[in-house]
Amino acid sequence: MAKSSSLNVRVVEGRALPAKDVSGSSDPYCIVKVDDEVVARTATIWRSLSPFWGEEYTVHLPLDFHQLAFYVLDEDTVGHDDVIGKVSLSRDAIAADPRGIDSWINLSRVDPDAEVQGEICLAVQMLEDALGRCLRCHVLQARDLAPRDISGTSDPFARVFWGSQSVETSTIKKTRFPRWDEVLELRAAPGAPSPLRVELWDWDMVGKNDFLGMVEFPPQVLQQKPPNGWFRLRPFPRAEEDSGGSLGALRLKVRLTEDRVLPSRYYRPLSELLATAVLGPAEEDAASPLAVLEELTSGDCRQDLATRLVKLFLGQGLAGPFLDYLTRREVARTTDPNTLFRSNSLASKSMEQFMKLVGMPYLHEVLQPVISRVFEEKKYMELDPCKMELGRTRRISFKGAPSEEHVREASLGLLTGYLGAIVDAIVGSAGRCPAVMRLAFKQLHQRVEERFPQTEHKDVKYLAISGFLFLRFFAPAILTPKLFDLRDQHADPQTSRSLLLLAKAVQSIGNLGQQLGQGKEVWMAPLHPFLLRSVSRVRDFLDRLVDVDEEEEAGGPARALIPRSATVREGYLLKRKEEPGGLAPRFAFKKRYFRLSADALSYAKSPEWQTRSSIPVSHIRAVERVDEGAFQLPHMMQVVTQDGAGALHTTYLQCKNVNELSQWLSALRKASAPNPDKLAACHPGAFRSARWTCCLRAERSAAGCSRTHAAVTLGDWRDPLDPDAETQMVYRQLLLGRDQLRGSRDVGTDLGCVPPLPGPRITVIL
């Protein structure tokens, strides 16, 4: 039985943040941490106290994680970024509601004494002798402590308290992985039994010592089961300081999903029931399993359900019949063609998620060149006279600032230039659209034409397709390229406005020009001639898009959205030379272009370079972060491999930023997940000057001092399909809604339509 745990996190927006810059504003961004590991960083929203991020992450986790934290910071060009505040959510708080958290949460102050991390290893004995009771505390070592010094390390020592007595270990200098191996003895004082408290501190020559964390054990534990092993460090117990909203608030959506995935045979009845439903008639039947699932969900839950169902049917090779079934249901209950697919029905959500899952490479191929041009050229474009800034455009004469008319004409030329490139790329892409998408659109075209055959509804079959492809795929990607992996960062305000104008135009083209001039945005009128000329080209494109034979779809179940030989991730990284000799650490790194597939991590001097070196993915034993102090460089990671003789080799790589680091870590961990003999621990430092920079041990072959994090990965559209996991999620949704089903008068069935999994297993799944 496989166990899975994942967090669905959406950092929506902030409000009422304090101003940190002299301009009276801030440049906020958000760091997302799970326990001690940074998993994501949002884009910086420039000059805003109410930033909107709208960034969503799926984080796959080990089952024993403790805390999720969001830190809001103000980015500064010079000096360190300013910390604004944080939101901390314990695992228990997130798991309290199966539907998750969706609310505004006030930011709290960041207290250094509460920012603890790491673990300590102890062995405690309770002894009796002629002098009375004695507690013997063997303080062995600690790992992953918080860095308190400017060097990125600490000078830790332990202080043990029992009753009125206390005793300290020695101080280990410049390490976050101290090894004391000291036995401390304390005698019991008269009176009631006392708890044992072990505190860790960072020793400072000047000023007070810095707190690193503590563990505490009550007297009952000391008597019945004395501590022996690794224990997570905790902050001093104190009430959470509520800033009362003075630091602002974050709107967060967080949901924890934990499941035990059973062997495939247990899911076969439910899978067969769902498959039978999509292959059968689609008349309005409230008792069908898909109708039941739609009844149970709404909003984000329905979107998540749609994603799960699309993945499930893709894995079974039934994505086409599934979407066709939902389309037939949708058109059958629609009387007004103007409302077709306009709601957030299961059909609409499923088609939307289907396009994102199978069409992302296609989207990137079509839009990437133009989006990159818009970001790089940074041209000022504005048609709305209320928003025009006449001083922003370049002067072309010595007669003063340009007029409103001049700005409009210049902007119109720029917009039509970019739009022309976008339309050309789209209408010329029919042959590059994935076959499974083209077949889904062909079925949609046929069903809508059958339902609305009248001449006055001749455009409905086109609008049904363009409503998905243009309004829910191309236009949102143009508006927010970062959310579709087209850019690493959000656009600045000027570029964001340009993208908004382009997205509005593409949306109008997707509506086939039917609503031009009907809205409040009359200032868009100068673009109307271009948009109307583009409509006929789009109709021709849609005709070619659906002109596809059903035999072109690859038959049979799929296990991956991309082939094994395809590139999963690529880009420039800095690679440390194997034997840098006497070079300083900074100059021991060379820029190389890396490509990762399911089989190998290869690299060369440039993308076009013919001679490439390669690391087989099957040789990877660990992929971990590297402490900044190891090479005095940020955003470092290591790939630990094992050769045929059993020897371990480490390749050190540097990324551009924390997001790129998280994405490469995640991609490499997922690619190497099936490998045997994965390392449980590794060194987060480097072996330099005859010792490890992390734990200070002098043996190069010394066992790793920090736990590995192979289970921490980011979910994305490239993840392999897992029909069993998706079926488990569908079953879990049914279980969550069983009370609603039993009490509903509209649904003429109960869970009798769902085949039960083995009885003893149900309580485990819940």
Solvent accessible surface area in square Angstrom, and as a share of the most:
residue,aa,sasa,rsa
1,M,102,0.45
2,A,63,0.49
3,K,121,0.51
4,S,52,0.34
5,S,5,0.03
6,S,10,0.07
7,L,0,0.00
8,N,24,0.12
9,V,1,0.00
10,R,70,0.26
11,V,0,0.00
12,V,4,0.02
13,E,46,0.20
14,G,2,0.02
15,R,109,0.40
16,A,67,0.52
17,L,5,0.02
18,P,33,0.21
19,A,51,0.40
20,K,82,0.35
21,D,39,0.20
22,V,166,0.95
23,S,88,0.57
24,G,46,0.44
25,S,19,0.13
26,S,0,0.00
27,D,19,0.10
28,P,0,0.00
29,Y,13,0.05
30,C,0,0.00
31,I,26,0.13
32,V,1,0.00
33,K,42,0.18
34,V,6,0.04
35,D,39,0.20
36,D,48,0.25
37,E,13,0.06
38,V,34,0.20
39,V,5,0.03
40,A,2,0.02
41,R,32,0.12
42,T,0,0.00
43,A,0,0.00
44,T,7,0.04
45,I,33,0.17
46,W,91,0.32
47,R,162,0.59
48,S,23,0.15
49,L,61,0.30
50,S,75,0.49
51,P,1,0.01
52,F,112,0.47
53,W,1,0.01
54,G,3,0.03
55,E,3,0.02
56,E,102,0.46
57,Y,32,0.12
58,T,37,0.22
59,V,1,0.00
60,H,65,0.29
61,L,10,0.05
62,P,48,0.30
63,L,56,0.28
64,D,83,0.43
65,F,4,0.02
66,H,75,0.34
67,Q,68,0.30
68,L,0,0.00
69,A,8,0.06
70,F,0,0.00
71,Y,34,0.13
72,V,0,0.00
73,L,27,0.14
74,D,0,0.00
75,E,47,0.21
76,D,37,0.19
77,T,139,0.81
78,V,132,0.76
79,G,64,0.61
80,H,170,0.76
81,D,46,0.24
82,D,51,0.26
83,V,72,0.42
84,I,7,0.04
85,G,0,0.00
86,K,21,0.09
87,V,4,0.02
88,S,36,0.23
89,L,16,0.08
90,S,53,0.34
91,R,64,0.23
92,D,108,0.56
93,A,49,0.38
94,I,1,0.00
95,A,46,0.36
96,A,85,0.66
97,D,66,0.34
98,P,56,0.35
99,R,120,0.44
100,G,14,0.13
101,I,36,0.19
102,D,83,0.43
103,S,49,0.31
104,W,85,0.30
105,I,41,0.21
106,N,68,0.35
107,L,1,0.00
108,S,10,0.06
109,R,123,0.45
110,V,47,0.27
111,D,41,0.21
112,P,91,0.57
113,D,46,0.24
114,A,31,0.24
115,E,39,0.17
116,V,24,0.14
117,Q,31,0.14
118,G,3,0.03
119,E,25,0.11
120,I,0,0.00
121,C,17,0.10
122,L,0,0.00
123,A,26,0.21
124,V,8,0.05
125,Q,92,0.41
126,M,45,0.20
127,L,57,0.28
128,E,129,0.58
129,D,70,0.36
130,A,111,0.86
131,L,146,0.73
132,G,28,0.27
133,R,67,0.24
134,C,4,0.02
135,L,0,0.00
136,R,83,0.30
137,C,0,0.00
138,H,48,0.22
139,V,0,0.00
140,L,52,0.26
141,Q,38,0.17
142,A,1,0.01
143,R,30,0.11
144,D,26,0.13
145,L,0,0.00
146,A,6,0.04
147,P,66,0.42
148,R,58,0.21
149,D,39,0.20
150,I,186,0.94
151,S,62,0.40
152,G,31,0.29
153,T,25,0.15
154,S,0,0.00
155,D,16,0.08
156,P,0,0.00
157,F,8,0.03
158,A,0,0.00
159,R,57,0.21
160,V,0,0.00
161,F,49,0.20
162,W,8,0.03
163,G,45,0.43
164,S,104,0.67
165,Q,60,0.27
166,S,65,0.42
167,V,50,0.29
168,E,87,0.39
169,T,12,0.07
170,S,58,0.37
171,T,46,0.27
172,I,42,0.21
173,K,103,0.44
174,K,129,0.55
175,T,1,0.00
176,R,25,0.09
177,F,3,0.01
178,P,0,0.00
179,R,108,0.39
180,W,16,0.06
181,D,100,0.52
182,E,47,0.21
183,V,80,0.46
184,L,17,0.08
185,E,91,0.41
186,L,4,0.02
187,R,82,0.30
188,A,32,0.25
189,A,42,0.33
190,P,139,0.87
191,G,62,0.60
192,A,85,0.66
193,P,79,0.50
194,S,28,0.18
195,P,59,0.37
196,L,0,0.00
197,R,69,0.25
198,V,0,0.00
199,E,6,0.03
200,L,0,0.00
201,W,44,0.15
202,D,0,0.00
203,W,85,0.30
204,D,35,0.18
205,M,158,0.71
206,V,130,0.75
207,G,63,0.61
208,K,168,0.71
209,N,41,0.21
210,D,41,0.21
211,F,2,0.01
212,L,0,0.00
213,G,0,0.00
214,M,9,0.04
215,V,10,0.06
216,E,82,0.37
217,F,18,0.08
218,P,63,0.39
219,P,32,0.20
220,Q,113,0.50
221,V,57,0.32
222,L,2,0.01
223,Q,101,0.45
224,Q,152,0.67
225,K,163,0.69
226,P,46,0.29
227,P,7,0.04
228,N,122,0.63
229,G,22,0.22
230,W,84,0.30
231,F,50,0.21
232,R,54,0.20
233,L,5,0.02
234,R,135,0.49
235,P,56,0.35
236,F,53,0.22
237,P,112,0.71
238,R,138,0.50
239,A,94,0.73
240,E,124,0.55
241,E,95,0.43
242,D,107,0.55
243,S,16,0.11
244,G,63,0.60
245,G,26,0.25
246,S,70,0.45
247,L,16,0.08
248,G,2,0.02
249,A,3,0.02
250,L,0,0.00
251,R,71,0.26
252,L,0,0.00
253,K,35,0.15
254,V,3,0.01
255,R,37,0.14
256,L,12,0.06
257,T,8,0.04
258,E,36,0.16
259,D,4,0.02
260,R,66,0.24
261,V,17,0.10
262,L,4,0.02
263,P,52,0.33
264,S,57,0.37
265,R,142,0.52
266,Y,45,0.17
267,Y,2,0.01
268,R,124,0.45
269,P,59,0.37
270,L,0,0.00
271,S,17,0.11
272,E,95,0.43
273,L,53,0.26
274,L,1,0.00
275,A,18,0.14
276,T,93,0.54
277,A,16,0.13
278,V,1,0.01
279,L,114,0.57
280,G,19,0.19
281,P,99,0.62
282,A,10,0.08
283,E,103,0.46
284,E,99,0.44
285,D,65,0.34
286,A,50,0.39
287,A,37,0.28
288,S,14,0.09
289,P,10,0.06
290,L,1,0.01
291,A,10,0.08
292,V,0,0.00
293,L,0,0.00
294,E,18,0.08
295,E,75,0.33
296,L,15,0.07
297,T,7,0.04
298,S,78,0.51
299,G,50,0.48
300,D,68,0.35
301,C,30,0.18
302,R,43,0.16
303,Q,50,0.22
304,D,31,0.16
305,L,6,0.03
306,A,0,0.00
307,T,29,0.17
308,R,42,0.15
309,L,0,0.00
310,V,1,0.00
311,K,38,0.16
312,L,0,0.00
313,F,0,0.00
314,L,15,0.07
315,G,2,0.02
316,Q,46,0.21
317,G,34,0.32
318,L,36,0.18
319,A,4,0.03
320,G,7,0.07
321,P,43,0.27
322,F,1,0.00
323,L,6,0.03
324,D,12,0.06
325,Y,4,0.02
326,L,5,0.03
327,T,6,0.04
328,R,56,0.20
329,R,12,0.04
330,E,10,0.04
331,V,10,0.06
332,A,56,0.43
333,R,100,0.37
334,T,12,0.07
335,T,118,0.68
336,D,61,0.32
337,P,22,0.14
338,N,118,0.60
339,T,77,0.45
340,L,13,0.06
341,F,13,0.05
342,R,125,0.46
343,S,63,0.41
344,N,90,0.46
345,S,8,0.05
346,L,1,0.00
347,A,8,0.06
348,S,0,0.00
349,K,25,0.11
350,S,0,0.00
351,M,6,0.03
352,E,28,0.12
353,Q,15,0.06
354,F,1,0.00
355,M,0,0.00
356,K,55,0.23
357,L,12,0.06
358,V,21,0.12
359,G,0,0.00
360,M,14,0.06
361,P,62,0.39
362,Y,5,0.02
363,L,0,0.00
364,H,36,0.16
365,E,89,0.40
366,V,3,0.02
367,L,0,0.00
368,Q,59,0.26
369,P,80,0.50
370,V,8,0.05
371,I,0,0.00
372,S,21,0.14
373,R,99,0.36
374,V,4,0.02
375,F,18,0.07
376,E,124,0.56
377,E,71,0.32
378,K,111,0.47
379,K,79,0.34
380,Y,30,0.11
381,M,3,0.01
382,E,4,0.02
383,L,0,0.00
384,D,13,0.07
385,P,59,0.37
386,C,124,0.74
387,K,106,0.45
388,M,26,0.12
389,E,86,0.39
390,L,68,0.34
391,G,72,0.69
392,R,110,0.40
393,T,20,0.12
394,R,209,0.76
395,R,141,0.51
396,I,141,0.72
397,S,48,0.31
398,F,203,0.85
399,K,190,0.81
400,G,30,0.29
401,A,77,0.60
402,P,16,0.10
403,S,63,0.41
404,E,73,0.33
405,E,92,0.41
406,H,46,0.21
407,V,0,0.00
408,R,51,0.19
409,E,104,0.47
410,A,39,0.30
411,S,0,0.00
412,L,48,0.24
413,G,45,0.43
414,L,51,0.25
415,L,0,0.00
416,T,36,0.21
417,G,40,0.39
418,Y,4,0.02
419,L,0,0.00
420,G,18,0.17
421,A,30,0.23
422,I,0,0.00
423,V,4,0.03
424,D,74,0.38
425,A,26,0.20
426,I,3,0.01
427,V,12,0.07
428,G,51,0.49
429,S,0,0.00
430,A,6,0.05
431,G,69,0.66
432,R,110,0.40
433,C,5,0.03
434,P,37,0.23
435,A,33,0.25
436,V,30,0.17
437,M,0,0.00
438,R,30,0.11
439,L,10,0.05
440,A,4,0.03
441,F,0,0.00
442,K,45,0.19
443,Q,41,0.18
444,L,2,0.01
445,H,25,0.11
446,Q,73,0.32
447,R,71,0.26
448,V,1,0.00
449,E,77,0.35
450,E,116,0.52
451,R,82,0.30
452,F,11,0.05
453,P,96,0.60
454,Q,86,0.38
455,T,109,0.63
456,E,130,0.58
457,H,46,0.21
458,K,127,0.54
459,D,22,0.12
460,V,16,0.09
461,K,32,0.14
462,Y,29,0.11
463,L,36,0.18
464,A,8,0.06
465,I,0,0.00
466,S,0,0.00
467,G,16,0.15
468,F,3,0.01
469,L,0,0.00
470,F,4,0.02
471,L,28,0.14
472,R,45,0.17
473,F,0,0.00
474,F,0,0.00
475,A,7,0.06
476,P,38,0.24
477,A,0,0.00
478,I,0,0.00
479,L,73,0.36
480,T,37,0.22
481,P,2,0.01
482,K,24,0.10
483,L,71,0.35
484,F,13,0.05
485,D,71,0.37
486,L,5,0.03
487,R,73,0.27
488,D,80,0.42
489,Q,75,0.33
490,H,28,0.12
491,A,21,0.16
492,D,42,0.22
493,P,66,0.42
494,Q,42,0.19
495,T,3,0.02
496,S,48,0.31
497,R,44,0.16
498,S,2,0.01
499,L,1,0.00
500,L,55,0.28
501,L,0,0.00
502,L,0,0.00
503,A,7,0.06
504,K,47,0.20
505,A,0,0.00
506,V,1,0.01
507,Q,77,0.34
508,S,24,0.16
509,I,2,0.01
510,G,1,0.01
511,N,20,0.10
512,L,8,0.04
513,G,12,0.11
514,Q,85,0.38
515,Q,108,0.48
516,L,36,0.18
517,G,58,0.56
518,Q,137,0.61
519,G,52,0.50
520,K,195,0.83
521,E,72,0.32
522,V,107,0.62
523,W,41,0.15
524,M,11,0.05
525,A,47,0.37
526,P,44,0.28
527,L,0,0.00
528,H,33,0.15
529,P,73,0.46
530,F,32,0.13
531,L,1,0.00
532,L,101,0.50
533,R,152,0.55
534,S,3,0.02
535,V,10,0.06
536,S,63,0.41
537,R,99,0.36
538,V,1,0.00
539,R,72,0.26
540,D,81,0.42
541,F,0,0.00
542,L,1,0.00
543,D,59,0.31
544,R,109,0.40
545,L,0,0.00
546,V,16,0.09
547,D,113,0.59
548,V,5,0.03
549,D,89,0.46
550,E,109,0.49
551,E,150,0.67
552,E,96,0.43
553,E,58,0.26
554,A,94,0.73
555,G,74,0.71
556,G,47,0.45
557,P,95,0.60
558,A,37,0.29
559,R,155,0.57
560,A,47,0.37
561,L,38,0.19
562,I,28,0.14
563,P,92,0.58
564,R,157,0.57
565,S,95,0.61
566,A,29,0.22
567,T,58,0.34
568,V,30,0.17
569,R,53,0.19
570,E,82,0.37
571,G,15,0.15
572,Y,83,0.32
573,L,4,0.02
574,L,63,0.31
575,K,18,0.08
576,R,43,0.16
577,K,82,0.35
578,E,111,0.50
579,E,149,0.67
580,P,23,0.14
581,G,71,0.68
582,G,88,0.85
583,L,84,0.42
584,A,51,0.40
585,P,32,0.20
586,R,147,0.54
587,F,142,0.59
588,A,1,0.00
589,F,18,0.07
590,K,92,0.39
591,K,119,0.50
592,R,57,0.21
593,Y,27,0.10
594,F,0,0.00
595,R,71,0.26
596,L,1,0.00
597,S,20,0.13
598,A,29,0.22
599,D,74,0.38
600,A,27,0.21
601,L,0,0.00
602,S,21,0.14
603,Y,35,0.13
604,A,6,0.05
605,K,111,0.47
606,S,28,0.18
607,P,43,0.27
608,E,129,0.58
609,W,121,0.42
610,Q,166,0.74
611,T,105,0.61
612,R,73,0.27
613,S,54,0.35
614,S,67,0.43
615,I,22,0.11
616,P,53,0.34
617,V,4,0.03
618,S,68,0.44
619,H,73,0.33
620,I,0,0.00
621,R,27,0.10
622,A,5,0.04
623,V,5,0.03
624,E,9,0.04
625,R,57,0.21
626,V,11,0.06
627,D,35,0.18
628,E,107,0.48
629,G,25,0.24
630,A,0,0.00
631,F,1,0.00
632,Q,101,0.45
633,L,14,0.07
634,P,50,0.32
635,H,59,0.27
636,M,2,0.01
637,M,0,0.00
638,Q,5,0.02
639,V,0,0.00
640,V,7,0.04
641,T,17,0.10
642,Q,51,0.23
643,D,52,0.27
644,G,88,0.84
645,A,100,0.77
646,G,38,0.37
647,A,48,0.37
648,L,91,0.45
649,H,96,0.43
650,T,45,0.26
651,T,13,0.07
652,Y,18,0.07
653,L,0,0.00
654,Q,23,0.10
655,C,6,0.04
656,K,138,0.58
657,N,41,0.21
658,V,20,0.12
659,N,21,0.11
660,E,22,0.10
661,L,8,0.04
662,S,7,0.04
663,Q,61,0.27
664,W,2,0.01
665,L,3,0.01
666,S,7,0.04
667,A,12,0.09
668,L,0,0.00
669,R,10,0.04
670,K,51,0.22
671,A,25,0.19
672,S,1,0.01
673,A,65,0.50
674,P,114,0.72
675,N,18,0.09
676,P,90,0.56
677,D,109,0.57
678,K,63,0.27
679,L,48,0.24
680,A,86,0.66
681,A,34,0.27
682,C,10,0.06
683,H,13,0.06
684,P,12,0.07
685,G,0,0.00
686,A,1,0.01
687,F,40,0.17
688,R,63,0.23
689,S,107,0.69
690,A,74,0.57
691,R,110,0.40
692,W,24,0.08
693,T,39,0.23
694,C,5,0.03
695,C,8,0.05
696,L,44,0.22
697,R,70,0.26
698,A,70,0.54
699,E,93,0.42
700,R,164,0.60
701,S,109,0.70
702,A,14,0.11
703,A,76,0.59
704,G,23,0.23
705,C,17,0.10
706,S,5,0.03
707,R,112,0.41
708,T,28,0.16
709,H,60,0.27
710,A,47,0.37
711,A,50,0.39
712,V,12,0.07
713,T,11,0.06
714,L,30,0.15
715,G,21,0.21
716,D,55,0.28
717,W,33,0.11
718,R,55,0.20
719,D,22,0.11
720,P,98,0.61
721,L,8,0.04
722,D,66,0.34
723,P,17,0.11
724,D,34,0.18
725,A,23,0.18
726,E,9,0.04
727,T,1,0.01
728,Q,0,0.00
729,M,23,0.10
730,V,1,0.00
731,Y,7,0.03
732,R,34,0.12
733,Q,27,0.12
734,L,1,0.01
735,L,10,0.05
736,L,49,0.25
737,G,1,0.01
738,R,76,0.28
739,D,105,0.55
740,Q,82,0.37
741,L,3,0.01
742,R,152,0.55
743,G,63,0.60
744,S,30,0.19
745,R,235,0.86
746,D,116,0.60
747,V,8,0.05
748,G,71,0.68
749,T,33,0.19
750,D,70,0.36
751,L,34,0.17
752,G,70,0.67
753,C,32,0.19
754,V,9,0.05
755,P,31,0.20
756,P,108,0.68
757,L,7,0.04
758,P,40,0.25
759,G,51,0.49
760,P,114,0.72
761,R,80,0.29
762,I,38,0.19
763,T,104,0.60
764,V,67,0.38
765,I,4,0.02
766,L,107,0.53
